[in-house]
């Protein structure tokens, strides 16, 4: 399985930087971080880590633009402990 090749350290750093940019109100910089996050996640689209990173990236986008999911119930689409 190639999922161990996913660079989780870089993904975490990008997610945190994106969250800080959103907190500072700098959506242009946040968008640049999100672009890099999705590129990294697309390198290993079938890995669990990649799907979790995409899930959190989606959450950051929702936070940045004030979007709310259709359901008020929390759903985690990726099994965090396969």
PDB file of N, CA, C and O in Angstrom:
ATOM      1  N   UNK A   1       0.845  -1.184   0.000  1.00  0.00           N
ATOM      2  CA  UNK A   1       0.000   0.000   0.000  1.00  0.00           C
ATOM      3  C   UNK A   1       0.887   1.242   0.000  1.00  0.00           C
ATOM      4  O   UNK A   1       1.872   1.308   0.736  1.00  0.00           O
ATOM      5  N   UNK A   2       0.531   2.240  -0.839  1.00  0.00           N
ATOM      6  CA  UNK A   2       1.355   3.424  -0.984  1.00  0.00           C
ATOM      7  C   UNK A   2       0.968   4.565  -0.055  1.00  0.00           C
ATOM      8  O   UNK A   2       1.544   5.649  -0.145  1.00  0.00           O
ATOM      9  N   UNK A   3       0.008   4.348   0.835  1.00  0.00           N
ATOM     10  CA  UNK A   3      -0.476   5.452   1.667  1.00  0.00           C
ATOM     11  C   UNK A   3       0.607   6.000   2.593  1.00  0.00           C
ATOM     12  O   UNK A   3       0.518   7.149   3.025  1.00  0.00           O
ATOM     13  N   UNK A   4       1.626   5.201   2.905  1.00  0.00           N
ATOM     14  CA  UNK A   4       2.679   5.691   3.778  1.00  0.00           C
ATOM     15  C   UNK A   4       3.532   6.754   3.095  1.00  0.00           C
ATOM     16  O   UNK A   4       4.304   7.438   3.768  1.00  0.00           O
ATOM     17  N   UNK A   5       3.415   6.911   1.783  1.00  0.00           N
ATOM     18  CA  UNK A   5       4.187   7.901   1.054  1.00  0.00           C
ATOM     19  C   UNK A   5       3.566   9.298   1.121  1.00  0.00           C
ATOM     20  O   UNK A   5       4.185  10.267   0.681  1.00  0.00           O
ATOM     21  N   UNK A   6       2.362   9.411   1.659  1.00  0.00           N
ATOM     22  CA  UNK A   6       1.702  10.698   1.772  1.00  0.00           C
ATOM     23  C   UNK A   6       2.440  11.544   2.800  1.00  0.00           C
ATOM     24  O   UNK A   6       2.726  11.077   3.902  1.00  0.00           O
ATOM     25  N   UNK A   7       2.742  12.765   2.450  1.00  0.00           N
ATOM     26  CA  UNK A   7       3.515  13.653   3.316  1.00  0.00           C
ATOM     27  C   UNK A   7       2.595  14.342   4.329  1.00  0.00           C
ATOM     28  O   UNK A   7       2.126  15.457   4.100  1.00  0.00           O
ATOM     29  N   UNK A   8       2.349  13.670   5.434  1.00  0.00           N
ATOM     30  CA  UNK A   8       1.410  14.196   6.427  1.00  0.00           C
ATOM     31  C   UNK A   8       1.950  15.444   7.129  1.00  0.00           C
ATOM     32  O   UNK A   8       1.173  16.319   7.511  1.00  0.00           O
ATOM     33  N   UNK A   9       3.245  15.535   7.299  1.00  0.00           N
ATOM     34  CA  UNK A   9       3.825  16.706   7.966  1.00  0.00           C
ATOM     35  C   UNK A   9       3.573  17.967   7.140  1.00  0.00           C
ATOM     36  O   UNK A   9       3.174  18.998   7.681  1.00  0.00           O
ATOM     37  N   UNK A  10       3.803  17.883   5.843  1.00  0.00           N
ATOM     38  CA  UNK A  10       3.563  19.025   4.969  1.00  0.00           C
ATOM     39  C   UNK A  10       2.078  19.362   4.925  1.00  0.00           C
ATOM     40  O   UNK A  10       1.705  20.535   4.965  1.00  0.00           O
ATOM     41  N   UNK A  11       1.235  18.345   4.843  1.00  0.00           N
ATOM     42  CA  UNK A  11      -0.212  18.569   4.809  1.00  0.00           C
ATOM     43  C   UNK A  11      -0.679  19.268   6.076  1.00  0.00           C
ATOM     44  O   UNK A  11      -1.472  20.206   6.002  1.00  0.00           O
ATOM     45  N   UNK A  12      -0.210  18.836   7.222  1.00  0.00           N
ATOM     46  CA  UNK A  12      -0.589  19.454   8.490  1.00  0.00           C
ATOM     47  C   UNK A  12      -0.120  20.907   8.540  1.00  0.00           C
ATOM     48  O   UNK A  12      -0.864  21.790   8.966  1.00  0.00           O
ATOM     49  N   UNK A  13       1.103  21.150   8.107  1.00  0.00           N
ATOM     50  CA  UNK A  13       1.631  22.518   8.098  1.00  0.00           C
ATOM     51  C   UNK A  13       0.784  23.423   7.196  1.00  0.00           C
ATOM     52  O   UNK A  13       0.477  24.557   7.561  1.00  0.00           O
ATOM     53  N   UNK A  14       0.408  22.912   6.013  1.00  0.00           N
ATOM     54  CA  UNK A  14      -0.415  23.692   5.098  1.00  0.00           C
ATOM     55  C   UNK A  14      -1.807  23.947   5.672  1.00  0.00           C
ATOM     56  O   UNK A  14      -2.331  25.054   5.554  1.00  0.00           O
ATOM     57  N   UNK A  15      -2.408  22.931   6.293  1.00  0.00           N
ATOM     58  CA  UNK A  15      -3.721  23.114   6.898  1.00  0.00           C
ATOM     59  C   UNK A  15      -3.680  24.163   8.008  1.00  0.00           C
ATOM     60  O   UNK A  15      -4.567  25.012   8.098  1.00  0.00           O
ATOM     61  N   UNK A  16      -2.662  24.105   8.843  1.00  0.00           N
ATOM     62  CA  UNK A  16      -2.543  25.084   9.928  1.00  0.00           C
ATOM     63  C   UNK A  16      -2.294  26.490   9.398  1.00  0.00           C
ATOM     64  O   UNK A  16      -2.847  27.457   9.920  1.00  0.00           O
ATOM     65  N   UNK A  17      -1.466  26.607   8.365  1.00  0.00           N
ATOM     66  CA  UNK A  17      -1.209  27.917   7.760  1.00  0.00           C
ATOM     67  C   UNK A  17      -2.471  28.476   7.126  1.00  0.00           C
ATOM     68  O   UNK A  17      -2.733  29.676   7.201  1.00  0.00           O
ATOM     69  N   UNK A  18      -3.241  27.614   6.510  1.00  0.00           N
ATOM     70  CA  UNK A  18      -4.505  28.029   5.906  1.00  0.00           C
ATOM     71  C   UNK A  18      -5.471  28.514   6.986  1.00  0.00           C
ATOM     72  O   UNK A  18      -6.124  29.544   6.816  1.00  0.00           O
ATOM     73  N   UNK A  19      -5.564  27.789   8.080  1.00  0.00           N
ATOM     74  CA  UNK A  19      -6.441  28.183   9.180  1.00  0.00           C
ATOM     75  C   UNK A  19      -6.027  29.539   9.750  1.00  0.00           C
ATOM     76  O   UNK A  19      -6.881  30.365  10.073  1.00  0.00           O
ATOM     77  N   UNK A  20      -4.730  29.767   9.872  1.00  0.00           N
ATOM     78  CA  UNK A  20      -4.242  31.064  10.373  1.00  0.00           C
ATOM     79  C   UNK A  20      -4.600  32.190   9.402  1.00  0.00           C
ATOM     80  O   UNK A  20      -4.993  33.277   9.825  1.00  0.00           O
ATOM     81  N   UNK A  21      -4.463  31.928   8.097  1.00  0.00           N
ATOM     82  CA  UNK A  21      -4.808  32.942   7.102  1.00  0.00           C
ATOM     83  C   UNK A  21      -6.297  33.274   7.166  1.00  0.00           C
ATOM     84  O   UNK A  21      -6.683  34.437   7.053  1.00  0.00           O
ATOM     85  N   UNK A  22      -7.129  32.254   7.348  1.00  0.00           N
ATOM     86  CA  UNK A  22      -8.572  32.480   7.475  1.00  0.00           C
ATOM     87  C   UNK A  22      -8.866  33.294   8.730  1.00  0.00           C
ATOM     88  O   UNK A  22      -9.680  34.217   8.698  1.00  0.00           O
ATOM     89  N   UNK A  23      -8.211  32.956   9.822  1.00  0.00           N
ATOM     90  CA  UNK A  23      -8.408  33.683  11.082  1.00  0.00           C
ATOM     91  C   UNK A  23      -8.004  35.145  10.936  1.00  0.00           C
ATOM     92  O   UNK A  23      -8.624  36.026  11.533  1.00  0.00           O
ATOM     93  N   UNK A  24      -6.954  35.408  10.135  1.00  0.00           N
ATOM     94  CA  UNK A  24      -6.486  36.778   9.900  1.00  0.00           C
ATOM     95  C   UNK A  24      -7.342  37.512   8.865  1.00  0.00           C
ATOM     96  O   UNK A  24      -7.169  38.711   8.649  1.00  0.00           O
ATOM     97  N   UNK A  25      -8.266  36.785   8.228  1.00  0.00           N
ATOM     98  CA  UNK A  25      -9.118  37.398   7.218  1.00  0.00           C
ATOM     99  C   UNK A  25      -8.476  37.508   5.848  1.00  0.00           C
ATOM    100  O   UNK A  25      -8.995  38.208   4.978  1.00  0.00           O
ATOM    101  N   UNK A  26      -7.369  36.836   5.644  1.00  0.00           N
ATOM    102  CA  UNK A  26      -6.644  36.889   4.366  1.00  0.00           C
ATOM    103  C   UNK A  26      -7.067  35.703   3.496  1.00  0.00           C
ATOM    104  O   UNK A  26      -6.383  34.681   3.445  1.00  0.00           O
ATOM    105  N   UNK A  27      -8.206  35.858   2.814  1.00  0.00           N
ATOM    106  CA  UNK A  27      -8.740  34.752   2.026  1.00  0.00           C
ATOM    107  C   UNK A  27      -7.901  34.455   0.784  1.00  0.00           C
ATOM    108  O   UNK A  27      -7.896  33.323   0.300  1.00  0.00           O
ATOM    109  N   UNK A  28      -7.205  35.440   0.274  1.00  0.00           N
ATOM    110  CA  UNK A  28      -6.351  35.205  -0.897  1.00  0.00           C
ATOM    111  C   UNK A  28      -5.204  34.266  -0.524  1.00  0.00           C
ATOM    112  O   UNK A  28      -4.887  33.336  -1.266  1.00  0.00           O
ATOM    113  N   UNK A  29      -4.595  34.513   0.612  1.00  0.00           N
ATOM    114  CA  UNK A  29      -3.507  33.644   1.071  1.00  0.00           C
ATOM    115  C   UNK A  29      -4.052  32.269   1.451  1.00  0.00           C
ATOM    116  O   UNK A  29      -3.411  31.254   1.178  1.00  0.00           O
ATOM    117  N   UNK A  30      -5.227  32.227   2.076  1.00  0.00           N
ATOM    118  CA  UNK A  30      -5.853  30.952   2.432  1.00  0.00           C
ATOM    119  C   UNK A  30      -6.139  30.134   1.181  1.00  0.00           C
ATOM    120  O   UNK A  30      -5.936  28.920   1.171  1.00  0.00           O
ATOM    121  N   UNK A  31      -6.609  30.793   0.125  1.00  0.00           N
ATOM    122  CA  UNK A  31      -6.884  30.099  -1.128  1.00  0.00           C
ATOM    123  C   UNK A  31      -5.613  29.492  -1.715  1.00  0.00           C
ATOM    124  O   UNK A  31      -5.646  28.389  -2.260  1.00  0.00           O
ATOM    125  N   UNK A  32      -4.495  30.205  -1.606  1.00  0.00           N
ATOM    126  CA  UNK A  32      -3.219  29.675  -2.100  1.00  0.00           C
ATOM    127  C   UNK A  32      -2.813  28.424  -1.316  1.00  0.00           C
ATOM    128  O   UNK A  32      -2.328  27.454  -1.898  1.00  0.00           O
ATOM    129  N   UNK A  33      -3.012  28.448  -0.001  1.00  0.00           N
ATOM    130  CA  UNK A  33      -2.701  27.266   0.810  1.00  0.00           C
ATOM    131  C   UNK A  33      -3.623  26.104   0.437  1.00  0.00           C
ATOM    132  O   UNK A  33      -3.172  24.965   0.325  1.00  0.00           O
ATOM    133  N   UNK A  34      -4.906  26.390   0.245  1.00  0.00           N
ATOM    134  CA  UNK A  34      -5.846  25.338  -0.139  1.00  0.00           C
ATOM    135  C   UNK A  34      -5.481  24.714  -1.475  1.00  0.00           C
ATOM    136  O   UNK A  34      -5.603  23.503  -1.661  1.00  0.00           O
ATOM    137  N   UNK A  35      -5.038  25.544  -2.396  1.00  0.00           N
ATOM    138  CA  UNK A  35      -4.599  25.032  -3.696  1.00  0.00           C
ATOM    139  C   UNK A  35      -3.456  24.030  -3.513  1.00  0.00           C
ATOM    140  O   UNK A  35      -3.467  22.955  -4.113  1.00  0.00           O
ATOM    141  N   UNK A  36      -2.483  24.381  -2.693  1.00  0.00           N
ATOM    142  CA  UNK A  36      -1.349  23.485  -2.435  1.00  0.00           C
ATOM    143  C   UNK A  36      -1.774  22.225  -1.683  1.00  0.00           C
ATOM    144  O   UNK A  36      -1.247  21.141  -1.932  1.00  0.00           O
ATOM    145  N   UNK A  37      -2.715  22.370  -0.775  1.00  0.00           N
ATOM    146  CA  UNK A  37      -3.225  21.212  -0.024  1.00  0.00           C
ATOM    147  C   UNK A  37      -3.868  20.212  -0.976  1.00  0.00           C
ATOM    148  O   UNK A  37      -3.616  19.010  -0.893  1.00  0.00           O
ATOM    149  N   UNK A  38      -4.698  20.716  -1.879  1.00  0.00           N
ATOM    150  CA  UNK A  38      -5.391  19.817  -2.801  1.00  0.00           C
ATOM    151  C   UNK A  38      -4.434  19.163  -3.791  1.00  0.00           C
ATOM    152  O   UNK A  38      -4.636  18.010  -4.172  1.00  0.00           O
ATOM    153  N   UNK A  39      -3.405  19.876  -4.209  1.00  0.00           N
ATOM    154  CA  UNK A  39      -2.395  19.271  -5.073  1.00  0.00           C
ATOM    155  C   UNK A  39      -1.719  18.123  -4.341  1.00  0.00           C
ATOM    156  O   UNK A  39      -1.547  17.039  -4.898  1.00  0.00           O
ATOM    157  N   UNK A  40      -1.338  18.359  -3.096  1.00  0.00           N
ATOM    158  CA  UNK A  40      -0.688  17.318  -2.293  1.00  0.00           C
ATOM    159  C   UNK A  40      -1.619  16.128  -2.092  1.00  0.00           C
ATOM    160  O   UNK A  40      -1.194  14.979  -2.215  1.00  0.00           O
ATOM    161  N   UNK A  41      -2.880  16.397  -1.785  1.00  0.00           N
ATOM    162  CA  UNK A  41      -3.838  15.315  -1.545  1.00  0.00           C
ATOM    163  C   UNK A  41      -4.128  14.522  -2.818  1.00  0.00           C
ATOM    164  O   UNK A  41      -4.390  13.321  -2.753  1.00  0.00           O
ATOM    165  N   UNK A  42      -4.083  15.175  -3.957  1.00  0.00           N
ATOM    166  CA  UNK A  42      -4.354  14.485  -5.221  1.00  0.00           C
ATOM    167  C   UNK A  42      -3.205  13.596  -5.671  1.00  0.00           C
ATOM    168  O   UNK A  42      -3.380  12.757  -6.554  1.00  0.00           O
ATOM    169  N   UNK A  43      -2.033  13.771  -5.072  1.00  0.00           N
ATOM    170  CA  UNK A  43      -0.900  12.910  -5.427  1.00  0.00           C
ATOM    171  C   UNK A  43      -1.150  11.467  -4.997  1.00  0.00           C
ATOM    172  O   UNK A  43      -0.666  10.539  -5.646  1.00  0.00           O
ATOM    173  N   UNK A  44      -1.886  11.269  -3.931  1.00  0.00           N
ATOM    174  CA  UNK A  44      -2.230   9.933  -3.422  1.00  0.00           C
ATOM    175  C   UNK A  44      -3.721   9.903  -3.118  1.00  0.00           C
ATOM    176  O   UNK A  44      -4.103   9.837  -1.950  1.00  0.00           O
ATOM    177  N   UNK A  45      -4.578   9.949  -4.142  1.00  0.00           N
ATOM    178  CA  UNK A  45      -6.021  10.099  -3.900  1.00  0.00           C
ATOM    179  C   UNK A  45      -6.667   8.934  -3.165  1.00  0.00           C
ATOM    180  O   UNK A  45      -7.739   9.108  -2.586  1.00  0.00           O
ATOM    181  N   UNK A  46      -6.060   7.757  -3.167  1.00  0.00           N
ATOM    182  CA  UNK A  46      -6.681   6.602  -2.531  1.00  0.00           C
ATOM    183  C   UNK A  46      -6.223   6.379  -1.099  1.00  0.00           C
ATOM    184  O   UNK A  46      -6.714   5.470  -0.431  1.00  0.00           O
ATOM    185  N   UNK A  47      -5.301   7.185  -0.620  1.00  0.00           N
ATOM    186  CA  UNK A  47      -4.810   6.970   0.742  1.00  0.00           C
ATOM    187  C   UNK A  47      -5.782   7.560   1.758  1.00  0.00           C
ATOM    188  O   UNK A  47      -6.462   8.549   1.483  1.00  0.00           O
ATOM    189  N   UNK A  48      -5.839   6.944   2.926  1.00  0.00           N
ATOM    190  CA  UNK A  48      -6.706   7.442   3.991  1.00  0.00           C
ATOM    191  C   UNK A  48      -6.287   8.836   4.423  1.00  0.00           C
ATOM    192  O   UNK A  48      -7.134   9.690   4.685  1.00  0.00           O
ATOM    193  N   UNK A  49      -4.966   9.071   4.499  1.00  0.00           N
ATOM    194  CA  UNK A  49      -4.481  10.379   4.923  1.00  0.00           C
ATOM    195  C   UNK A  49      -4.934  11.463   3.946  1.00  0.00           C
ATOM    196  O   UNK A  49      -5.314  12.559   4.359  1.00  0.00           O
ATOM    197  N   UNK A  50      -4.893  11.159   2.672  1.00  0.00           N
ATOM    198  CA  UNK A  50      -5.308  12.118   1.660  1.00  0.00           C
ATOM    199  C   UNK A  50      -6.778  12.475   1.814  1.00  0.00           C
ATOM    200  O   UNK A  50      -7.151  13.642   1.698  1.00  0.00           O
ATOM    201  N   UNK A  51      -7.608  11.486   2.071  1.00  0.00           N
ATOM    202  CA  UNK A  51      -9.038  11.746   2.234  1.00  0.00           C
ATOM    203  C   UNK A  51      -9.321  12.552   3.497  1.00  0.00           C
ATOM    204  O   UNK A  51     -10.218  13.396   3.501  1.00  0.00           O
ATOM    205  N   UNK A  52      -8.579  12.307   4.554  1.00  0.00           N
ATOM    206  CA  UNK A  52      -8.760  13.087   5.789  1.00  0.00           C
ATOM    207  C   UNK A  52      -8.329  14.534   5.561  1.00  0.00           C
ATOM    208  O   UNK A  52      -8.997  15.464   6.015  1.00  0.00           O
ATOM    209  N   UNK A  53      -7.215  14.722   4.858  1.00  0.00           N
ATOM    210  CA  UNK A  53      -6.741  16.083   4.549  1.00  0.00           C
ATOM    211  C   UNK A  53      -7.792  16.821   3.724  1.00  0.00           C
ATOM    212  O   UNK A  53      -8.067  17.992   3.984  1.00  0.00           O
ATOM    213  N   UNK A  54      -8.382  16.152   2.732  1.00  0.00           N
ATOM    214  CA  UNK A  54      -9.420  16.787   1.919  1.00  0.00           C
ATOM    215  C   UNK A  54     -10.637  17.142   2.773  1.00  0.00           C
ATOM    216  O   UNK A  54     -11.261  18.184   2.570  1.00  0.00           O
ATOM    217  N   UNK A  55     -10.965  16.283   3.715  1.00  0.00           N
ATOM    218  CA  UNK A  55     -12.099  16.551   4.602  1.00  0.00           C
ATOM    219  C   UNK A  55     -11.854  17.832   5.402  1.00  0.00           C
ATOM    220  O   UNK A  55     -12.742  18.678   5.505  1.00  0.00           O
ATOM    221  N   UNK A  56     -10.659  17.977   5.965  1.00  0.00           N
ATOM    222  CA  UNK A  56     -10.354  19.163   6.755  1.00  0.00           C
ATOM    223  C   UNK A  56     -10.191  20.397   5.882  1.00  0.00           C
ATOM    224  O   UNK A  56     -10.518  21.502   6.315  1.00  0.00           O
ATOM    225  N   UNK A  57      -9.695  20.231   4.666  1.00  0.00           N
ATOM    226  CA  UNK A  57      -9.617  21.354   3.736  1.00  0.00           C
ATOM    227  C   UNK A  57     -11.024  21.857   3.414  1.00  0.00           C
ATOM    228  O   UNK A  57     -11.260  23.064   3.349  1.00  0.00           O
ATOM    229  N   UNK A  58     -11.952  20.925   3.214  1.00  0.00           N
ATOM    230  CA  UNK A  58     -13.346  21.296   2.961  1.00  0.00           C
ATOM    231  C   UNK A  58     -13.918  22.061   4.158  1.00  0.00           C
ATOM    232  O   UNK A  58     -14.653  23.033   3.985  1.00  0.00           O
ATOM    233  N   UNK A  59     -13.585  21.625   5.351  1.00  0.00           N
ATOM    234  CA  UNK A  59     -14.057  22.313   6.555  1.00  0.00           C
ATOM    235  C   UNK A  59     -13.500  23.732   6.629  1.00  0.00           C
ATOM    236  O   UNK A  59     -14.200  24.653   7.053  1.00  0.00           O
ATOM    237  N   UNK A  60     -12.257  23.911   6.222  1.00  0.00           N
ATOM    238  CA  UNK A  60     -11.663  25.250   6.222  1.00  0.00           C
ATOM    239  C   UNK A  60     -12.354  26.160   5.209  1.00  0.00           C
ATOM    240  O   UNK A  60     -12.585  27.338   5.483  1.00  0.00           O
ATOM    241  N   UNK A  61     -12.680  25.617   4.049  1.00  0.00           N
ATOM    242  CA  UNK A  61     -13.397  26.403   3.043  1.00  0.00           C
ATOM    243  C   UNK A  61     -14.754  26.822   3.596  1.00  0.00           C
ATOM    244  O   UNK A  61     -15.162  27.974   3.453  1.00  0.00           O
ATOM    245  N   UNK A  62     -15.445  25.884   4.226  1.00  0.00           N
ATOM    246  CA  UNK A  62     -16.757  26.199   4.798  1.00  0.00           C
ATOM    247  C   UNK A  62     -16.637  27.287   5.866  1.00  0.00           C
ATOM    248  O   UNK A  62     -17.483  28.177   5.955  1.00  0.00           O
ATOM    249  N   UNK A  63     -15.589  27.208   6.663  1.00  0.00           N
ATOM    250  CA  UNK A  63     -15.405  28.226   7.706  1.00  0.00           C
ATOM    251  C   UNK A  63     -15.094  29.588   7.084  1.00  0.00           C
ATOM    252  O   UNK A  63     -15.616  30.614   7.520  1.00  0.00           O
ATOM    253  N   UNK A  64     -14.241  29.582   6.066  1.00  0.00           N
ATOM    254  CA  UNK A  64     -13.823  30.839   5.440  1.00  0.00           C
ATOM    255  C   UNK A  64     -14.999  31.579   4.808  1.00  0.00           C
ATOM    256  O   UNK A  64     -15.075  32.806   4.876  1.00  0.00           O
ATOM    257  N   UNK A  65     -15.904  30.842   4.202  1.00  0.00           N
ATOM    258  CA  UNK A  65     -16.991  31.460   3.467  1.00  0.00           C
ATOM    259  C   UNK A  65     -18.341  31.374   4.179  1.00  0.00           C
ATOM    260  O   UNK A  65     -19.374  31.720   3.607  1.00  0.00           O
ATOM    261  N   UNK A  66     -18.326  30.912   5.425  1.00  0.00           N
ATOM    262  CA  UNK A  66     -19.546  30.873   6.217  1.00  0.00           C
ATOM    263  C   UNK A  66     -20.574  29.888   5.702  1.00  0.00           C
ATOM    264  O   UNK A  66     -21.774  30.085   5.897  1.00  0.00           O
ATOM    265  N   UNK A  67     -20.124  28.834   5.049  1.00  0.00           N
ATOM    266  CA  UNK A  67     -21.030  27.812   4.535  1.00  0.00           C
ATOM    267  C   UNK A  67     -21.292  26.781   5.621  1.00  0.00           C
ATOM    268  O   UNK A  67     -20.419  26.490   6.438  1.00  0.00           O
ATOM    269  N   UNK A  68     -22.481  26.241   5.623  1.00  0.00           N
ATOM    270  CA  UNK A  68     -22.835  25.239   6.611  1.00  0.00           C
ATOM    271  C   UNK A  68     -23.348  24.006   5.892  1.00  0.00           C
ATOM    272  O   UNK A  68     -24.033  24.127   4.876  1.00  0.00           O
ATOM    273  N   UNK A  69     -23.038  22.844   6.388  1.00  0.00           N
ATOM    274  CA  UNK A  69     -23.526  21.623   5.733  1.00  0.00           C
ATOM    275  C   UNK A  69     -25.051  21.544   5.786  1.00  0.00           C
ATOM    276  O   UNK A  69     -25.687  22.148   6.649  1.00  0.00           O
ATOM    277  N   UNK A  70     -25.620  20.794   4.855  1.00  0.00           N
ATOM    278  CA  UNK A  70     -27.073  20.653   4.787  1.00  0.00           C
ATOM    279  C   UNK A  70     -27.625  20.031   6.061  1.00  0.00           C
ATOM    280  O   UNK A  70     -28.728  20.371   6.489  1.00  0.00           O
ATOM    281  N   UNK A  71     -26.867  19.120   6.673  1.00  0.00           N
ATOM    282  CA  UNK A  71     -27.298  18.456   7.889  1.00  0.00           C
ATOM    283  C   UNK A  71     -26.562  19.050   9.083  1.00  0.00           C
ATOM    284  O   UNK A  71     -25.382  19.389   8.991  1.00  0.00           O
ATOM    285  N   UNK A  72     -27.263  19.172  10.194  1.00  0.00           N
ATOM    286  CA  UNK A  72     -26.611  19.701  11.386  1.00  0.00           C
ATOM    287  C   UNK A  72     -25.870  18.614  12.158  1.00  0.00           C
ATOM    288  O   UNK A  72     -25.196  18.895  13.148  1.00  0.00           O
ATOM    289  N   UNK A  73     -26.001  17.375  11.699  1.00  0.00           N
ATOM    290  CA  UNK A  73     -25.320  16.270  12.363  1.00  0.00           C
ATOM    291  C   UNK A  73     -23.912  16.115  11.808  1.00  0.00           C
ATOM    292  O   UNK A  73     -23.703  16.193  10.597  1.00  0.00           O
ATOM    293  N   UNK A  74     -22.964  15.897  12.683  1.00  0.00           N
ATOM    294  CA  UNK A  74     -21.575  15.701  12.278  1.00  0.00           C
ATOM    295  C   UNK A  74     -21.429  14.335  11.614  1.00  0.00           C
ATOM    296  O   UNK A  74     -21.829  13.313  12.172  1.00  0.00           O
ATOM    297  N   UNK A  75     -20.851  14.337  10.415  1.00  0.00           N
ATOM    298  CA  UNK A  75     -20.591  13.059   9.735  1.00  0.00           C
ATOM    299  C   UNK A  75     -19.144  13.071   9.279  1.00  0.00           C
ATOM    300  O   UNK A  75     -18.685  14.030   8.659  1.00  0.00           O
ATOM    301  N   UNK A  76     -18.449  12.031   9.582  1.00  0.00           N
ATOM    302  CA  UNK A  76     -17.063  11.881   9.192  1.00  0.00           C
ATOM    303  C   UNK A  76     -17.025  10.804   8.116  1.00  0.00           C
ATOM    304  O   UNK A  76     -17.170   9.619   8.414  1.00  0.00           O
ATOM    305  N   UNK A  77     -16.830  11.215   6.869  1.00  0.00           N
ATOM    306  CA  UNK A  77     -16.958  10.319   5.735  1.00  0.00           C
ATOM    307  C   UNK A  77     -15.796   9.342   5.597  1.00  0.00           C
ATOM    308  O   UNK A  77     -15.891   8.356   4.866  1.00  0.00           O
ATOM    309  N   UNK A  78     -14.712   9.614   6.295  1.00  0.00           N
ATOM    310  CA  UNK A  78     -13.532   8.773   6.196  1.00  0.00           C
ATOM    311  C   UNK A  78     -13.339   8.044   7.519  1.00  0.00           C
ATOM    312  O   UNK A  78     -13.405   8.663   8.581  1.00  0.00           O
ATOM    313  N   UNK A  79     -13.107   6.765   7.469  1.00  0.00           N
ATOM    314  CA  UNK A  79     -12.842   5.996   8.680  1.00  0.00           C
ATOM    315  C   UNK A  79     -11.459   6.408   9.188  1.00  0.00           C
ATOM    316  O   UNK A  79     -10.466   6.077   8.540  1.00  0.00           O
ATOM    317  N   UNK A  80     -11.345   7.121  10.328  1.00  0.00           N
ATOM    318  CA  UNK A  80     -10.064   7.635  10.784  1.00  0.00           C
ATOM    319  C   UNK A  80      -9.078   6.539  11.234  1.00  0.00           C
ATOM    320  O   UNK A  80      -7.874   6.783  11.308  1.00  0.00           O
ATOM    321  N   UNK A  81      -9.576   5.365  11.526  1.00  0.00           N
ATOM    322  CA  UNK A  81      -8.687   4.290  11.965  1.00  0.00           C
ATOM    323  C   UNK A  81      -9.010   3.007  11.184  1.00  0.00           C
ATOM    324  O   UNK A  81      -9.711   2.127  11.682  1.00  0.00           O
ATOM    325  N   UNK A  82      -8.491   2.918   9.961  1.00  0.00           N
ATOM    326  CA  UNK A  82      -8.817   1.740   9.142  1.00  0.00           C
ATOM    327  C   UNK A  82      -8.248   0.459   9.723  1.00  0.00           C
ATOM    328  O   UNK A  82      -8.436  -0.615   9.151  1.00  0.00           O
TER     329      UNK A  82
END
